[in-house]
Amino acid sequence: MTYDPSSTRPVTATAERVVDAGLQAHMRAVYNNMTWGLAVTGATAFGIAHFEPLYNLVVASPLHLVFAFAPLAFLWFGLSSAKLLRMDAAKARTMFVVFCVLMGASMATIFAVYTGASVARVFFITAATFATMSLFGYTTKKDLSGMGHFMMMGLIGIVIAMLVNIFVGSPLIDFVVSGLGVVIFTCLTAWETQNIKETYAVAHGRETNDKLAVIGALSLYLCFINLFQFLMNFMGQRE
């Protein structure tokens, strides 16, 4: 440990305070971006579900499959981490908002199929679960990378099972997939939070860290949205 000759305090202590302050600001930016994204998605879904012309176009028309798969296509071709890092921070945030709008369009049926009370109840349960696991991921000293990689393999498995069940239509498969989905995205929330924390560095500079905040917000947003949808399968009450 080195010391500043003009001070009795270690230089490393000052550096640690700078890093801590920067990390806290970075995490606030991540959560703010994610919160805005969820708000945009919720407003879009609610608006489409309750405005008949939009509902007829997005949900009750042959185009509904286009809107259903648009977020996935956009995620694959426009929102990869590598592509977001090549953009400037403002464009990355714009792309994230566009994705949230598309996700809202694909989720409009939730407000049409389930009661408002059950949607609100599941949302708050999701929020509480997410907050608990994200806090755990941020504060734990345990390396969660092994768990995260295992959960990612599990995610691939449930995606395959969901695709198979499109043709099989088995309620049992749907129930098992929903249960596994809740577990996987609950765990991924902690892992993604720890990963966001560890990828931050003052040396990256403000522009790069701003883009990393968008990438982190997208990761946590996807955990929240998927956890919410799987919980709706269990707890949602239909109209």
Residue pairs with C-beta under 8 A, 6 or more apart in sequence:
1 10
1 12
2 10
2 11
2 12
3 9
3 10
3 11
4 10
4 11
4 14
18 202
19 202
22 200
22 202
22 209
23 197
23 200
26 200
26 209
26 212
26 213
27 138
27 196
27 197
27 200
29 210
29 213
29 217
30 196
30 213
30 216
30 217
30 220
31 217
31 220
32 217
33 93
33 96
33 213
33 214
33 216
33 217
34 217
34 218
34 220
34 221
34 224
36 97
37 96
37 97
37 99
37 100
37 217
37 218
37 221
38 100
38 221
38 224
38 225
40 97
40 100
40 101
40 104
41 100
41 101
41 103
41 104
41 107
41 225
42 104
43 104
44 100
44 101
44 103
44 104
44 105
44 108
45 104
45 105
45 107
45 108
45 110
45 111
46 111
47 54
48 54
48 55
48 58
48 59
48 104
48 105
48 108
49 55
49 59
49 108
49 109
49 110
49 111
49 112
50 111
55 108
55 112
57 63
58 64
58 67
58 105
58 108
59 67
59 108
59 109
59 112
67 102
67 105
67 106
68 106
69 106
70 102
70 105
70 106
71 99
71 102
71 103
71 106
74 98
74 99
74 102
75 99
78 95
78 99
79 95
79 96
79 99
79 218
81 215
84 92
84 95
84 211
84 214
84 215
84 218
85 208
85 211
85 212
85 215
87 95
87 211
88 207
88 211
89 207
89 210
89 211
89 214
92 210
92 211
92 214
92 215
93 214
96 214
96 217
96 218
99 218
100 221
103 225
107 225
107 229
110 119
110 229
110 232
110 236
111 119
112 239
113 236
113 238
113 239
114 232
114 236
114 237
114 238
114 239
115 236
115 237
115 238
115 239
117 237
118 232
118 235
118 236
118 237
119 232
119 236
121 235
122 228
122 231
122 232
122 235
122 236
123 228
125 231
125 235
126 224
126 227
126 228
126 231
127 224
129 186
129 189
129 227
130 189
130 220
130 223
130 224
130 227
133 186
133 187
133 189
133 190
133 193
134 189
134 190
134 193
134 220
135 193
136 190
136 193
137 144
137 189
137 190
137 191
137 192
137 193
137 194
137 197
138 193
138 194
138 197
140 190
140 194
144 190
144 191
144 194
145 191
145 195
147 187
147 190
147 191
148 187
148 188
148 191
148 192
148 195
151 184
151 187
151 188
151 191
152 188
154 180
154 184
155 184
155 188
157 180
158 177
158 180
158 181
158 184
161 173
161 176
161 177
162 177
164 173
165 173
165 174
165 177
174 233
175 233
178 230
178 233
178 234
179 230
179 234
181 226
181 227
181 229
181 230
182 227
182 230
182 231
182 234
185 223
185 226
185 227
185 230
186 227
188 223
189 220
189 223
189 224
189 227
192 216
192 219
192 220
192 223
193 220
195 219
196 212
196 216
196 219
196 220
199 212
199 216
200 209
200 212
201 209
204 212
